[in-house]
Amino acid sequence: MVALPFTVDQAGYFFLAFVRVVTILALMPVFGASAVPPQLKVAFALILTTLLFTAVMPGALPIEPAFSLPLFGLLVVKEVMVGVAVGFVASMLFAAVQFAGRLVDTEMGFGFVELMDPMSSERVTVMGQLQVIIFTIFFLTFNGHYFMLIAVQRSFELIPLLGGTLPGGKVAHHLTSLTGAVFVVALKFSAPIYVTLILSELALGAVARTVPQINIFFVGMPLKIAVGLGTAVLSLPLLAILFRQTMEQLVADIWRLLFLMA
């Protein structure tokens, strides 16, 4: 007979931990993609919760449950709030990437062409989808998924199952500032291509004024597409460096959020 890694009396605590883990994973990039089957997400969350529960939490939990059913319901709500907060911050990076792609597509003329993103089940533009795929590869190359899993483990060290504080002014200010930073990061990601397209459009305007015989609308569209795609290829190494710096800042923002909620 195989012994369970926890007693029956600790099943409530295990369920609380599972609620937090599955909520965080459902909102995280890569792990929470809609292309991943829900059964696989739940199974992975269950395995991760079991590992964390046996390795980190047993010594910090009382042997006997110390809460009633109403208190248990409040604790479940608290775990959901913690998971949503951490997952919300973790998902902001790819939200900025998609927004940057939409800005570029609008200037290139691809704004009216939309695709269905299998990762988020949302309608995205062509460059937005391409950037999501490229930066997902960067995310895995830079071990971003490891940082996300470490964030799950650190959340239990800083915010225990029976501890933590309700979101206050500092937490709300932190989340608000991160939401505003999404637009700044999106502008940084789109700046090389966007500025180049603006300059090319100014050049086309000068050509239209000096040589009015040229049909600028017929020439301008394919030219802007070629310039945009060429600039995207040339600026990819710089965007990779920027993406890594932004990912490191994202990890620091998640740590700060956990400390504020501790």
C-alpha positions in Angstrom: 0.0 0.0 0.0 1.5 3.3 -1.1 1.4 6.1 1.5 -0.1 9.4 0.5 2.3 12.4 0.6 -0.2 14.1 3.0 -2.8 13.1 5.5 -6.5 13.1 4.9 -6.8 16.0 7.4 -4.6 18.1 5.1 -6.8 17.6 2.0 -8.3 21.1 2.5 -4.9 22.7 2.4 -4.0 20.7 -0.7 -7.2 21.9 -2.4 -6.3 25.6 -1.5 -2.9 25.1 -3.0 -4.3 23.5 -6.1 -6.7 26.4 -6.6 -3.9 28.9 -6.5 -1.7 26.9 -8.9 -4.3 26.2 -11.4 -5.4 29.8 -11.5 -1.9 31.1 -12.0 -1.2 28.5 -14.8 -4.5 29.3 -16.5 -3.4 32.9 -17.0 0.4 32.5 -17.6 1.9 32.7 -21.1 2.6 29.3 -22.8 1.1 27.3 -19.9 -2.3 29.0 -20.1 -2.6 28.9 -23.9 -6.0 27.8 -25.2 -4.2 25.4 -27.5 -3.2 23.4 -24.5 -6.0 20.9 -23.6 -7.7 21.7 -20.3 -7.1 18.1 -19.1 -3.4 18.7 -19.6 -3.5 22.0 -17.7 -5.3 20.4 -14.7 -3.0 17.4 -14.7 0.1 19.6 -14.7 -1.4 21.8 -12.0 -2.1 18.7 -9.9 1.4 17.4 -10.3 3.0 20.8 -9.5 0.7 21.2 -6.5 1.7 17.7 -5.2 5.4 18.5 -5.6 5.1 21.8 -3.8 2.9 20.4 -1.1 5.3 17.6 -0.3 8.5 19.7 -0.6 7.6 23.1 0.8 4.4 23.3 2.8 4.0 20.4 5.2 6.1 21.9 8.0 4.3 25.2 7.8 0.8 23.7 8.1 -1.1 22.5 11.2 -1.9 18.9 11.4 -5.6 19.4 12.1 -7.7 21.8 9.9 -8.4 25.0 11.8 -11.1 26.5 9.7 -14.8 26.1 9.3 -16.7 25.8 6.1 -17.4 29.6 5.7 -13.7 30.4 6.4 -12.7 27.7 3.9 -14.8 29.4 1.3 -13.1 32.8 2.0 -9.7 31.1 1.8 -10.6 29.7 -1.6 -11.6 33.2 -2.8 -8.3 34.5 -1.4 -6.3 31.9 -3.4 -8.2 32.7 -6.5 -7.4 36.4 -6.0 -3.7 35.6 -5.5 -3.6 33.5 -8.6 -5.4 36.0 -10.8 -3.1 38.8 -9.6 0.1 36.8 -10.4 -1.3 35.5 -13.7 -2.5 38.9 -14.7 1.0 40.4 -14.3 2.6 37.4 -16.1 0.3 37.8 -19.1 1.1 41.5 -19.7 4.3 40.8 -21.6 2.5 39.1 -24.5 -0.3 41.6 -24.3 2.3 44.2 -25.1 3.7 42.1 -27.9 0.3 41.7 -29.6 -0.4 45.4 -29.2 2.9 46.3 -30.8 2.1 44.0 -33.7 -1.3 45.7 -34.2 0.4 49.1 -34.3 2.8 47.9 -37.0 0.0 46.3 -39.0 -2.0 49.5 -39.0 0.9 51.4 -40.5 1.8 48.6 -43.0 -1.8 48.2 -44.2 -2.4 44.8 -42.7 -4.8 46.2 -40.1 -7.8 45.0 -42.0 -6.5 41.4 -42.1 -7.2 39.5 -38.9 -6.5 35.9 -37.9 -7.6 33.7 -35.1 -4.9 33.2 -32.6 -4.9 29.6 -31.4 -3.0 30.6 -28.2 -5.6 33.0 -26.9 -8.6 32.3 -29.1 -8.7 36.1 -30.0 -8.6 37.8 -33.3 -5.1 39.2 -34.0 -3.4 40.9 -36.9 -0.8 39.3 -39.1 2.3 40.9 -37.6 0.8 40.5 -34.1 0.5 36.8 -34.6 4.0 36.5 -36.1 5.5 38.4 -33.2 3.7 36.3 -30.7 5.1 33.2 -32.3 8.7 34.6 -32.4 8.6 36.0 -28.9 7.2 32.7 -27.6 10.3 31.0 -28.9 12.4 33.7 -27.2 10.4 33.2 -24.0 11.3 29.5 -23.9 14.9 30.2 -25.0 15.4 32.6 -22.2 14.0 30.1 -19.7 11.0 32.3 -19.0 8.8 29.2 -18.2 11.3 28.3 -15.4 10.9 31.8 -13.9 7.1 31.4 -14.0 7.3 28.1 -12.2 9.7 29.6 -9.6 7.1 32.4 -9.1 4.5 29.8 -8.3 6.8 28.3 -5.7 7.8 31.7 -4.2 4.2 32.7 -3.9 3.6 30.0 -1.3 6.7 31.1 0.6 5.7 34.7 0.7 1.9 34.3 0.9 1.1 31.2 3.0 -2.3 29.5 2.6 -3.5 30.9 5.9 -1.8 34.3 5.5 -1.5 37.2 3.2 -3.2 40.6 3.1 -6.1 41.9 1.1 -5.2 44.0 -2.0 -4.7 47.5 -0.8 -3.5 50.8 -2.2 0.0 49.8 -2.9 -1.1 46.6 -4.7 -3.7 48.5 -6.7 -1.1 51.2 -7.6 1.4 48.5 -8.7 -1.1 46.8 -10.9 -2.2 50.1 -12.4 1.3 51.1 -13.2 2.0 47.8 -14.8 -1.1 48.2 -17.0 0.1 51.5 -18.2 3.6 50.1 -18.8 2.0 47.7 -21.4 1.6 50.6 -23.8 5.1 51.8 -23.2 6.6 48.4 -23.8 4.4 48.0 -26.9 5.7 51.3 -28.3 9.3 50.1 -27.7 8.7 46.8 -29.5 7.1 48.6 -32.5 9.4 51.6 -32.6 12.0 50.3 -35.1 9.4 49.2 -37.7 6.9 52.0 -37.0 9.4 54.8 -37.3 10.8 53.3 -40.5 7.4 53.1 -42.0 6.7 56.7 -41.0 9.9 57.9 -42.7 9.1 55.9 -45.8 5.6 57.5 -45.9 7.2 60.9 -45.7 9.5 60.0 -48.5 6.6 58.8 -50.6 4.8 62.1 -49.9 7.9 64.0 -51.1 8.0 61.9 -54.3 4.3 62.4 -54.9 4.8 66.2 -54.7 7.9 66.2 -57.0 6.7 63.6 -59.5 2.9 63.8 -59.7 2.8 61.4 -62.6 3.6 58.5 -60.3 0.6 56.7 -58.9 1.7 56.9 -55.2 -1.1 54.7 -53.9 -0.2 51.9 -56.3 3.5 52.0 -55.4 3.2 52.9 -51.8 1.4 49.8 -50.5 3.8 47.1 -51.7 6.7 49.4 -50.8 5.6 49.8 -47.2 5.0 46.1 -46.8 8.5 45.3 -48.1 10.1 48.0 -46.0 8.2 46.8 -42.9 9.1 43.2 -43.3 12.7 44.0 -44.1 13.0 46.2 -41.0 11.3 43.5 -38.9 14.0 41.0 -40.0 16.9 43.5 -39.4 15.6 44.7 -36.0 15.0 41.1 -34.7 18.3 40.9 -32.7 17.6 44.2 -31.1 14.1 43.2 -30.2 15.4 39.9 -28.7 17.6 41.9 -26.4 14.7 44.2 -25.5 12.4 41.3 -24.9 14.9 39.7 -22.5 15.3 42.9 -20.6 11.5 43.3 -20.4 11.1 39.7 -19.3 13.6 40.2 -16.5 11.7 43.3 -15.4 8.5 41.3 -15.5 10.0 38.8 -13.1 11.0 41.6 -10.8 7.5 43.0 -11.0 6.0 39.7 -10.0 8.4 39.5 -7.0 7.3 43.0 -5.9 3.7 42.0 -6.2 4.2 39.0 -4.0 6.0 41.0 -1.4 3.2 43.6 -1.4 0.6 40.9 -0.9 2.6 39.1 1.8 
